[in-house]
């Protein structure tokens, strides 16, 4: 039916179309409908894109001047005019330095004022900006602009004469338009991969480059941690598309527009290496590589596996070796302890050396190949005492290759980090000394050579910190952290600076040592937490965690019987927790309550203890965190022969909780079902009485 007339200036989506005859199919007959100037249908996507009238300054970036020079030209001569005079938005430098919002405002204004002059290149100004933008909704905005371009092209095709073919072609979306839309989804690493892949799939075109972008998206491995089947499903989808590309190439030969290239195969191989928990990871990766080699032999010799292709197979072997070590119970069986995969990796690297020397230098192994071998030794370290020494031998071998002129195998920072990780994973008593020695060697080599490949990084220091803290050599660990902080203060680029993990290692180490009776360790843990909080408040990107506060509170509870003074540290830590961005937990209330009952158990502290416990329980009720840990800490609190006795404990519980059940508001923030309280939690189960410790 004819569309109704509306005010053409009422909405940005309204436009005038030339009069034309459209044959419309109805249920009963075919009728002639003469289209008049009318708005687009109400279901058009134009309605989803808000129109914001932009100031003239946005529109006058070279466009107004060009429009003024075209004044007086009839619309019928538009195609020839566009060929004669290149519009400013066809220039790559157009609106360079402008923000994404400014470019979108320019296009909206341009379309509302001079829609007849809008072409594909005008849309590409915005699509290019969106494909490199970090804004969260960039993919959706790119899709809206792309749908708008397709709608304009469809209208142009329906209303143009055969003589105005150029006018239609200038609105036809080209390959770059589709590439830009898919690229926005490729950059959306925070988006659900199922949504990204489903939305990108509808923009696929029969073009190798566009399909490769989609293969890249499918094989990123996003969502692998949330669900194993998700990563496998996407890898299978990528492999299916690759086989379709191979089939099309076999059928059409050089006329195929989707013939796979080297990147196509490497993306699929990478997809299987990202499925790091499947037991047949090596077989799936090997099958994809074999498909690559067969295509080279039978179809296109120029599309051949490269060093990256074989390196991903090495990575799959290393991953399976790690899985075997985690489950191994028979360390003497080579098939179960990961040594068979290790031997396969070494055999492939030797084969790559032979091929590189004989025929194809591009297949020679690089430092990355040897780093995978080192990583395999590091993964085997928990069950093989000689693994760290073998990793050191590999690193020395890489240094010899460098001295012999093979610079591509020169060890880098990653190589040193993996060797240190091999020591960290082992149970060897000299592990702390070895990681410090390798750190010192790397720093010395970097100072002597200034080789950027040997530039130390935070990850390297964190391996040292983890190793020292695991061995409870906390003084050395704190010195390493201090040197890292010093480096960050001297380095204006902040290339080497502590991160949250650096502080977490040290704070946990000191808190663990404090639980064994060291009050000095407790003070150091609290001091490092204060430094981390200062970094967090300065918005440096470092973040504290609830676990760190709870560990210090737990350490205070262990020290309170012999060092009542730690109650001050516990209260101070608890107050910092309540002021932080974290939600206070019922475990934190329970730890502070336990510490207070231990530290204030003497007769002279009766009034202070009563006030402390009453005030703490009041705060806990207001926070809605009266859970099972809090009630058990109160009912099973330590009792003495004098001071906080059984009778005093019973009176205190009766005063605080005279009625049952508890009000619902007191437990409203208990999220874990196991922490929900019941009446039996107020009954004492520990009847051991102890004497007071001598201070």
C-alpha positions in Angstrom: 0.0 0.0 0.0 1.2 3.6 -0.5 3.1 5.0 2.4 1.6 8.0 4.1 3.0 11.5 3.7 4.9 13.0 6.6 6.8 16.2 7.2 10.2 15.5 5.5 12.1 17.6 8.1 10.6 15.9 11.2 13.3 13.3 11.5 16.8 12.8 10.3 15.8 9.5 8.6 13.3 11.2 6.2 14.5 11.6 2.6 13.0 12.3 -0.8 13.2 9.6 -3.4 12.7 10.1 -7.1 9.4 9.0 -8.5 9.5 5.5 -9.8 7.2 2.6 -10.6 7.3 -0.4 -8.3 5.5 -3.6 -8.9 4.0 -4.8 -5.6 2.8 -8.3 -5.0 -0.3 -8.6 -2.9 -2.5 -11.6 -2.0 -5.0 -11.0 -4.9 -3.3 -9.0 -7.6 -0.3 -7.2 -8.9 -0.8 -3.4 -8.9 1.3 -0.4 -9.9 2.3 1.8 -7.1 3.8 5.3 -7.8 6.2 6.2 -5.0 5.9 9.8 -3.7 8.3 11.7 -1.4 7.8 9.8 1.8 9.6 8.7 4.9 11.2 5.3 5.3 9.1 2.6 6.9 8.6 2.8 10.6 10.5 -0.4 11.2 13.6 1.0 9.6 16.9 0.9 11.5 17.0 4.7 11.1 14.7 4.9 14.0 17.3 3.2 16.2 19.9 5.9 15.5 19.3 9.1 17.4 19.7 12.3 15.5 21.8 15.0 17.3 21.9 18.3 15.4 25.5 19.2 15.5 27.0 22.7 15.4 28.1 24.2 12.1 31.7 24.0 13.2 31.6 20.2 12.9 30.2 20.3 9.4 32.6 23.0 8.1 35.7 20.9 8.2 36.3 21.3 4.5 32.9 20.0 3.6 31.0 23.4 3.5 33.7 24.9 1.2 33.4 22.0 -1.2 29.6 22.1 -1.2 29.7 25.8 -1.9 31.9 25.2 -5.0 29.3 22.7 -6.3 26.4 25.0 -6.0 24.2 25.2 -9.0 24.9 21.8 -10.3 21.8 19.7 -11.1 21.4 16.4 -9.3 21.5 14.6 -12.6 25.1 15.6 -13.0 26.1 14.4 -9.6 28.1 11.4 -10.8 30.2 13.3 -13.2 30.7 16.0 -10.6 32.0 13.5 -8.1 34.4 12.2 -10.7 35.7 15.7 -11.5 36.0 17.0 -8.0 37.3 14.8 -5.3 35.3 15.5 -2.1 37.4 16.3 1.0 36.3 13.2 2.9 37.9 11.0 0.2 41.3 12.3 1.6 42.9 10.0 4.2 43.8 13.1 6.3 40.2 14.2 6.5 39.2 14.9 10.1 42.6 13.5 11.3 42.9 14.1 15.0 39.2 14.4 15.6 37.4 12.2 18.1 35.0 9.4 17.2 32.0 11.5 18.4 33.0 14.4 16.2 33.2 12.2 13.2 29.8 10.6 13.9 28.3 14.1 14.4 29.8 15.2 11.1 28.3 12.3 9.2 24.8 12.8 10.8 24.9 16.5 10.0 26.1 15.8 6.4 23.4 13.3 5.8 20.6 15.6 7.1 21.8 18.6 5.0 23.3 17.1 1.8 22.2 13.4 1.7 22.4 13.3 -2.1 26.2 13.8 -1.8 26.8 11.1 0.8 28.8 8.2 -0.5 30.6 5.1 0.8 33.7 7.0 1.7 31.8 9.3 4.0 30.6 6.2 6.0 34.2 4.8 6.0 35.4 7.9 7.8 33.3 6.7 10.8 33.8 3.0 10.3 37.6 3.4 10.3 37.4 5.3 13.5 35.1 2.7 15.1 37.4 -0.2 14.1 40.3 1.3 16.1 38.2 2.7 19.0 38.3 1.3 22.5 34.7 2.3 23.4 32.6 -0.6 24.6 29.7 -0.2 22.2 31.9 0.4 19.1 30.7 -2.9 17.4 27.0 -2.0 17.7 27.6 1.5 16.5 29.5 0.2 13.5 26.7 -2.2 12.7 24.1 0.6 12.8 26.1 2.7 10.4 26.7 -0.3 8.1 22.9 -1.1 8.0 22.3 2.6 7.2 24.7 2.4 4.3 23.1 -0.8 3.0 19.6 0.8 3.3 20.7 3.9 1.3 22.2 1.6 -1.3 19.0 -0.4 -1.6 17.0 2.7 -2.0 19.4 4.0 -4.6 19.2 0.8 -6.6 15.4 0.9 -6.5 15.2 4.5 -7.6 18.1 5.0 -10.1 18.0 4.8 -13.9 20.4 2.6 -15.8 22.2 5.7 -16.9 23.0 6.6 -13.3 24.9 3.4 -12.5 27.8 5.4 -11.0 25.4 7.0 -8.5 24.4 3.6 -7.3 27.9 2.2 -7.1 29.2 5.0 -4.9 26.8 3.8 -2.2 27.6 0.1 -2.6 29.4 -1.3 0.5 32.8 -2.5 -0.5 35.2 -5.1 1.1 36.7 -2.5 3.5 33.3 -1.7 5.0 32.7 -5.3 6.0 36.2 -5.6 7.2 35.8 -2.7 9.5 32.6 -4.0 11.1 34.1 -7.4 11.8 37.3 -5.7 13.1 35.2 -3.9 15.8 34.0 -7.3 17.1 37.5 -8.6 16.9 38.7 -5.8 19.2 35.8 -6.3 21.7 37.7 -8.6 24.0 35.4 -7.9 26.9 32.3 -9.1 25.0 30.8 -12.5 25.2 32.6 -14.5 22.4 29.3 -16.2 21.5 27.8 -12.8 20.7 30.8 -11.5 18.9 31.0 -14.5 16.6 27.3 -14.7 15.9 27.1 -11.0 15.1 30.3 -11.1 12.9 29.1 -14.1 11.0 26.2 -12.2 9.4 28.7 -9.8 7.8 30.8 -12.4 6.1 31.5 -12.0 2.4 33.2 -14.3 -0.2 36.6 -12.8 0.4 39.7 -14.4 1.9 40.7 -11.4 4.0 37.2 -11.1 5.5 37.0 -14.8 6.3 40.5 -14.6 7.9 39.2 -11.8 10.2 36.4 -14.1 11.2 38.8 -17.1 11.7 41.0 -14.8 13.9 37.9 -14.0 16.0 36.9 -17.7 16.4 40.3 -18.8 17.4 41.2 -16.1 20.0 40.4 -18.6 22.7 38.1 -16.1 24.4 35.8 -17.8 26.9 38.1 -20.8 27.3 38.2 -20.3 31.1 34.5 -20.0 31.4 33.7 -23.2 29.4 35.8 -25.8 27.7 33.1 -26.7 25.2 32.9 -23.1 24.1 36.5 -22.9 22.9 36.3 -26.3 21.3 33.0 -25.3 19.5 34.6 -22.2 18.1 37.7 -24.1 17.0 35.5 -26.6 15.2 33.6 -23.8 13.5 36.9 -22.2 12.3 38.1 -25.6 10.9 34.8 -26.1 9.1 35.1 -22.7 7.4 38.7 -23.5 6.4 37.6 -26.8 4.8 35.0 -24.9 2.8 37.7 -22.5 1.7 39.8 -25.4 0.6 36.9 -27.0 -1.3 36.1 -23.8 -3.1 39.8 -23.5 -4.1 39.8 -27.0 -5.4 36.7 -26.4 -7.5 37.4 -23.0 -8.9 41.2 -22.8 -8.9 42.7 -19.4 -9.4 39.1 -18.0 -9.9 38.3 -18.7 -6.2 37.9 -15.5 -4.1 38.2 -17.4 -0.8 41.3 -19.5 -1.4 43.0 -20.0 2.0 46.4 -18.5 2.7 49.0 -19.1 5.3 47.1 -17.0 7.9 43.9 -19.1 7.4 45.7 -22.3 8.4 47.6 -20.7 11.2 44.4 -19.3 12.8 42.8 -22.7 12.9 46.0 -24.3 14.3 46.0 -21.6 17.0 42.4 -22.3 17.8 43.2 -25.8 18.8 46.2 -24.8 20.9 43.8 -22.5 22.9 41.8 -25.5 24.0 44.3 -26.2 26.7 42.3 -28.7 28.7 41.2 -31.2 26.1 43.2 -34.5 26.2 43.5 -34.7 22.4 45.0 -31.2 22.0 48.1 -32.6 20.2 46.0 -34.7 17.8 43.7 -31.9 16.8 46.6 -29.5 16.3 48.6 -32.1 14.4 45.6 -32.8 12.1 45.2 -29.1 11.3 48.9 -28.8 10.5 48.7 -31.9 8.3 45.8 -30.3 6.4 48.1 -27.3 5.9 51.0 -29.5 4.5 48.6 -31.4 2.2 47.3 -28.2 0.7 50.8 -27.0 0.0 51.6 -30.3 -1.9 48.4 -30.6 -3.9 47.2 -27.1 -4.5 49.5 -24.1 -3.8 53.2 -24.5 -3.1 53.4 -20.9 -2.0 51.0 -21.5 0.9 53.4 -23.4 3.2 53.7 -23.9 7.0 56.1 -21.5 8.6 58.0 -21.4 11.9 54.9 -20.2 13.7 52.9 -23.2 12.5 55.4 -25.7 14.0 55.8 -23.6 17.1 52.1 -24.0 17.9 52.4 -27.8 17.6 55.3 -27.6 20.1 53.1 -25.6 22.4 50.4 -28.2 22.2 52.9 -30.9 23.2 54.1 -28.8 26.1 50.5 -28.3 27.3 49.8 -32.1 27.3 53.1 -32.7 29.1 51.9 -30.4 31.8 48.5 -32.2 32.1 50.3 -35.5 32.5 52.5 -34.2 35.2 49.5 -32.9 37.2 47.9 -36.4 37.1 51.0 -38.6 37.2 51.4 -41.2 39.9 54.1 -43.3 38.2 57.1 -41.1 37.6 59.0 -44.0 36.1 56.6 -44.4 33.1 57.7 -42.2 30.2 54.3 -42.2 28.7 52.7 -40.9 31.9 55.3 -38.5 33.2 55.5 -36.1 30.2 58.9 -37.2 28.9 57.5 -38.6 25.7 56.1 -35.2 24.7 59.4 -33.6 25.7 61.4 -35.9 23.5 59.0 -35.1 20.6 59.5 -31.4 21.0 63.3 -31.9 20.9 63.0 -34.1 17.8 60.9 -31.5 16.0 63.3 -28.7 16.8 66.2 -30.8 15.4 64.1 -31.4 12.3 63.5 -27.7 11.9 67.2 -27.1 12.1 67.9 -29.6 9.4 65.2 -28.1 7.1 66.5 -24.6 7.7 70.1 -25.6 6.8 69.1 -27.6 3.7 66.3 -25.9 1.9 64.1 -23.4 3.8 65.8 -21.0 6.2 62.3 -19.6 7.2 61.6 -22.9 9.0 64.7 -22.6 11.3 63.8 -22.6 15.0 63.8 -19.3 16.8 64.1 -18.2 20.4 60.3 -18.8 20.6 60.7 -22.5 19.7 63.4 -22.9 22.4 61.3 -21.0 24.9 58.5 -23.6 24.4 61.1 -26.4 25.1 62.1 -24.4 28.3 58.5 -24.1 29.3 58.1 -27.9 29.0 61.0 -28.5 31.3 59.5 -25.9 33.7 56.2 -27.8 33.6 58.0 -31.1 34.4 59.9 -29.6 37.4 57.4 -30.6 40.1 58.0 -34.3 39.4 61.6 -34.3 38.0 64.4 -33.0 40.3 66.8 -32.5 37.3 64.3 -30.4 35.3 65.8 -27.0 36.4 69.3 -28.1 35.5 68.1 -29.3 32.1 66.4 -26.0 31.5 69.7 -24.2 32.3 71.4 -26.4 29.7 68.9 -25.4 27.1 69.5 -21.7 27.9 73.3 -22.1 27.6 72.7 -23.8 24.3 70.8 -20.8 23.1 73.7 -18.5 24.2 76.1 -20.6 22.1 73.9 -20.3 19.0 74.0 -16.5 19.5 77.8 -16.5 19.8 77.9 -18.6 16.6 75.9 -15.9 14.7 72.4 -17.3 14.9 70.9 -14.2 16.4 67.3 -15.4 16.0 67.9 -18.0 18.7 69.4 -15.5 21.1 67.9 -15.9 24.6 65.6 -13.1 25.7 63.8 -12.1 28.9 61.2 -14.8 28.5 64.0 -17.4 28.4 65.4 -16.3 31.7 61.9 -16.1 33.2 61.1 -19.6 32.3 64.3 -21.0 33.7 63.6 -19.2 36.9 60.1 -20.6 36.8 61.6 -24.1 36.5 63.4 -23.5 39.8 60.3 -22.0 41.4 58.3 -25.1 40.5 60.9 -27.5 41.8 61.4 -28.5 45.4 65.1 -28.2 45.2 66.6 -26.5 48.4 68.8 -24.2 46.3 65.9 -22.8 44.3 65.9 -19.3 46.0 69.6 -18.8 45.4 69.4 -19.9 41.8 66.5 -17.5 40.9 68.3 -14.6 42.5 71.5 -15.6 40.6 69.7 -15.7 37.3 68.0 -12.3 38.0 71.4 -10.8 38.8 72.9 -12.3 35.5 70.1 -10.9 33.4 70.5 -7.4 34.9 74.2 -7.5 34.3 73.8 -8.7 30.7 71.3 -6.0 30.0 73.5 -3.3 31.5 76.5 -4.5 29.4 74.7 -5.0 26.0 71.6 -2.8 26.3 69.9 -5.4 24.2 66.1 -4.6 24.4 65.4 -8.4 24.2 67.0 -8.6 27.7 65.1 -5.7 29.2 63.9 -6.9 32.7 60.1 -6.7 33.4 57.8 -7.1 36.3 56.9 -10.7 35.5 60.5 -11.6 35.9 60.7 -10.0 39.4 57.4 -11.7 40.4 58.8 -15.1 39.7 61.7 -14.3 42.1 59.3 -13.0 44.7 57.1 -16.1 44.5 60.1 -18.4 44.9 61.5 -16.5 47.9 58.2 -16.2 49.6 57.5 -20.0 49.2 60.9 -20.6 50.9 59.9 -18.0 53.6 63.0 -16.0 52.9 61.0 -12.8 53.4 63.8 -10.4 54.1 65.3 -11.1 50.6 61.8 -10.9 49.1 61.2 -7.5 50.6 64.6 -6.2 49.4 63.7 -7.4 45.8 60.3 -5.6 46.1 62.0 -2.4 47.4 64.5 -2.5 44.4 61.5 -2.9 42.1 59.8 0.1 43.6 63.1 2.0 43.3 63.3 1.1 39.6 59.7 2.4 39.0 60.6 5.7 40.7 63.7 6.2 38.5 62.0 5.1 35.3 59.7 7.8 33.9 58.2 5.3 31.4 57.1 2.9 34.2 58.2 0.0 32.1 59.5 -1.7 35.3 57.1 -1.2 38.2 55.5 -3.4 40.8 52.0 -4.7 40.2 49.4 -6.1 42.5 50.9 -9.6 42.3 54.2 -8.2 43.6 52.7 -6.9 46.8 50.3 -9.9 47.2 53.3 -12.3 47.3 55.1 -10.3 50.0 52.1 -9.6 52.1 51.0 -13.3 52.1 54.5 -14.4 52.9 54.8 -12.1 55.9 51.3 -13.0 57.1 52.2 -16.7 56.9 55.3 -16.1 58.9 53.4 -14.0 61.5 51.0 -17.0 62.1 54.1 -18.9 63.4 54.6 -16.3 66.2 56.5 -13.4 64.7 55.0 -10.0 65.6 57.7 -8.3 63.5 56.4 -10.2 60.4 52.9 -9.0 61.2 54.0 -5.4 61.3 55.8 -5.8 58.0 52.7 -7.3 56.4 50.6 -4.4 57.6 53.2 -1.9 56.3 53.3 -3.5 52.9 49.4 -3.4 52.8 49.5 0.3 53.6 51.9 0.9 50.7 49.6 -1.1 48.4 46.6 0.9 49.6 48.5 4.2 48.9 49.2 3.0 45.3 45.5 2.1 44.9 44.4 5.5 46.1 46.8 7.2 43.7 45.0 5.3 40.8 48.1 3.7 39.5 46.2 0.5 38.5 47.3 -1.5 41.5 44.5 -3.1 43.5 44.3 -4.6 46.9 42.1 -7.7 47.6 39.9 -8.8 50.4 42.0 -11.8 51.0 45.0 -9.7 52.1 43.0 -8.0 54.9 41.6 -11.3 56.1 45.1 -12.9 56.2 46.4 -10.1 58.4 43.3 -10.4 60.7 43.8 -14.2 60.9 47.5 -13.7 61.8 46.4 -11.3 64.6 44.1 -14.0 66.0 47.1 -16.4 66.1 49.3 -13.9 67.9 46.7 -12.5 70.3 47.2 -15.1 73.2 50.9 -14.2 73.6 50.9 -10.7 72.2 47.6 -8.9 73.2 49.0 -5.7 71.6 48.2 -7.1 68.2 44.6 -6.1 68.8 45.5 -2.6 67.8 46.8 -3.8 64.5 43.7 -5.9 64.0 41.4 -3.0 64.7 43.4 -0.7 62.4 43.3 -3.3 59.6 39.6 -3.8 60.0 38.9 -0.1 59.8 41.0 0.1 56.6 38.9 -2.7 55.2 35.7 -0.9 56.0 37.0 2.2 54.3 38.2 0.4 51.2 36.2 -0.6 48.1 35.8 -4.1 49.4 32.6 -5.4 51.0 33.4 -6.5 54.6 32.8 -10.2 55.1 31.5 -12.1 58.1 34.9 -13.9 58.3 36.6 -10.5 58.9 34.1 -9.8 61.8 34.7 -13.3 63.2 38.5 -12.9 63.1 38.4 -9.5 64.8 36.0 -10.9 67.4 38.3 -13.9 68.1 41.3 -11.6 68.4 39.5 -9.3 70.9 38.4 -12.2 73.1 41.9 -13.5 73.2 43.6 -10.2 73.8 41.1 -9.0 76.4 40.7 -12.2 78.4 42.3 -11.0 81.7 40.1 -9.9 84.7 41.3 -6.3 84.5 39.9 -6.1 80.9 36.3 -7.1 81.8 34.7 -3.8 81.1 36.8 -3.1 78.0 36.0 -6.6 76.7 32.3 -6.1 77.3 32.2 -2.8 75.4 34.4 -4.1 72.6 32.3 -7.2 71.9 29.0 -5.3 72.2 30.1 -2.6 69.8 31.5 -5.1 67.3 28.3 -7.2 67.3 26.2 -4.1 66.9 28.2 -3.1 63.8 27.9 -6.7 62.5 24.1 -6.6 62.9 23.9 -3.3 61.1 26.0 -4.7 58.2 23.7 -7.7 58.0 26.6 -10.1 58.4 25.7 -12.1 61.6 26.7 -15.4 60.2 27.8 -18.8 61.5 31.5 -17.8 61.8 30.6 -14.8 64.0 28.4 -16.8 66.3 30.9 -19.7 66.6 33.7 -17.2 67.4 31.6 -15.8 70.2 30.2 -19.0 71.6 33.6 -20.9 71.4 35.7 -18.0 72.4 38.7 -18.9 74.6 37.9 -19.0 78.3 40.2 -18.8 81.3 40.1 -19.7 85.0 39.8 -16.0 85.8 38.6 -13.1 83.8 36.7 -14.4 80.7 35.3 -17.6 82.2 32.5 -20.0 81.1 30.0 -18.0 83.2 31.1 -14.7 81.7 30.8 -16.1 78.2 27.3 -17.4 78.8 26.1 -14.0 80.2 27.6 -12.1 77.3 25.9 -14.4 74.7 22.6 -14.1 76.6 22.8 -10.3 76.6 23.7 -10.0 72.9 21.2 -12.6 71.6 18.3 -13.0 74.0 15.8 -14.1 71.3 15.7 -16.5 68.4 15.2 -16.5 65.5 17.4 -13.5 64.6 15.9 -10.6 62.7 16.2 -11.1 59.0 18.0 -7.8 58.5 20.9 -9.2 60.6 21.7 -11.8 58.0 20.6 -10.1 54.9 24.1 -9.9 53.4 25.1 -13.5 54.0 25.5 -14.8 50.4 27.0 -18.3 51.2 24.4 -20.7 52.4 26.9 -22.6 54.7 27.4 -19.3 56.6 23.7 -18.9 57.5 23.4 -19.2 61.3 21.2 -21.5 63.4 20.5 -21.6 67.1 23.0 -24.4 67.8 25.8 -22.1 66.7 25.3 -20.3 70.1 26.1 -23.5 72.0 29.6 -24.0 73.2 31.4 -27.0 71.9 34.9 -26.2 73.2 35.2 -26.6 77.0 38.9 -26.3 77.4 40.1 -23.8 80.0 43.6 -22.3 79.8 45.7 -20.2 82.0 46.7 -16.7 81.0 50.0 -16.4 79.1 52.8 -14.4 80.7 53.5 -11.2 78.6 
